[in-house]
């Protein structure tokens, strides 16, 4: 186990899985039902996309576990990150962070 992976892989019914992802600022997200018509009978899942990380939820027990850990993380948010910012303050903080890393403001994206 390397220092960059402090937790050992967790045994699962399908083998050993270890993943690490770091999220900051706004990220693209998505949720989809992958039905039997697409995945085949018995292979239905809920697919989550968090940035470039894909998570496939295979049953309600796994969904409940994920929901529980996210609720516990949310309960820690004020203590770890401080109180929520208003939209203007949050944008200014993200722009300052971007300027510090890249020496310029982010490019404006048109839609």
C-alpha positions in Angstrom: 0.0 0.0 0.0 1.5 3.3 -1.1 1.3 6.6 0.9 -1.0 8.1 -1.8 -3.5 5.3 -1.1 -4.0 5.3 2.7 -6.9 2.9 2.8 -6.6 -0.8 1.8 -8.9 -2.1 -1.0 -12.2 -3.3 0.3 -13.3 -6.8 -0.6 -16.5 -6.9 -2.6 -18.5 -9.7 -4.1 -16.9 -9.0 -7.5 -13.3 -8.6 -6.3 -11.1 -5.9 -4.8 -11.8 -2.3 -5.6 -9.8 0.8 -4.6 -10.4 4.2 -6.1 -9.5 7.8 -5.1 -11.0 11.0 -6.5 -10.6 14.6 -5.4 -13.4 17.1 -6.0 -13.3 20.9 -5.6 -15.6 23.5 -7.0 -18.4 22.8 -9.3 -18.4 19.4 -11.1 -20.5 17.9 -13.8 -22.8 15.3 -12.4 -25.3 12.9 -13.8 -27.6 10.0 -12.7 -29.1 7.4 -15.0 -31.0 4.1 -14.7 -29.3 1.4 -16.7 -32.3 -0.9 -17.3 -32.6 -4.6 -18.1 -33.3 -3.6 -21.8 -29.8 -2.0 -22.0 -27.8 -4.1 -19.5 -29.6 -7.4 -19.7 -31.9 -9.0 -17.1 -30.3 -9.1 -13.7 -27.7 -6.5 -14.6 -29.7 -3.3 -13.9 -27.8 -0.5 -12.1 -28.0 3.1 -11.2 -25.1 4.9 -12.9 -23.6 8.1 -11.2 -21.2 10.4 -12.9 -19.2 12.8 -10.7 -16.8 14.6 -13.0 -14.9 11.8 -14.7 -15.7 9.3 -11.9 -18.3 6.7 -12.7 -20.1 4.8 -9.9 -22.4 1.9 -10.6 -24.9 1.1 -7.8 -26.1 -2.5 -8.1 -28.7 -2.7 -5.3 -30.6 -0.8 -2.7 -28.1 -1.8 0.1 -25.3 -0.1 -1.8 -27.4 2.9 -2.5 -28.3 3.2 1.2 -24.6 2.9 2.2 -23.7 5.7 -0.3 -26.5 7.9 0.9 -25.5 7.4 4.5 -21.9 8.3 4.0 -22.9 11.4 2.0 -25.2 12.5 4.9 -22.4 12.0 7.4 -20.1 14.1 5.2 -22.7 16.8 4.9 -23.0 16.9 8.7 -19.2 17.7 8.8 -19.2 20.3 6.1 -19.5 23.5 8.3 -16.8 22.3 10.7 -14.4 21.4 7.9 -15.2 24.1 5.2 -16.8 26.8 7.3 -20.3 28.2 6.7 -21.8 28.2 3.2 -20.9 31.2 1.1 -23.3 33.3 -1.0 -22.9 32.9 -4.7 -20.9 36.1 -5.3 -18.4 35.2 -2.5 -18.0 31.7 -3.8 -17.4 32.8 -7.3 -14.8 35.4 -6.2 -13.0 32.7 -4.1 -12.9 30.3 -7.1 -11.6 33.0 -9.4 -8.9 33.9 -6.9 -7.9 30.2 -6.7 -7.9 30.0 -10.5 -5.7 33.1 -10.9 -3.3 31.8 -8.3 -2.9 28.5 -10.2 -3.0 29.9 -13.8 -2.0 33.5 -13.6 -5.2 34.6 -15.3 -9.0 34.6 -15.1 -10.8 31.5 -16.6 -11.9 31.9 -20.2 -15.6 32.8 -20.6 -17.6 29.9 -22.1 -20.6 30.7 -24.3 -23.6 28.4 -24.4 
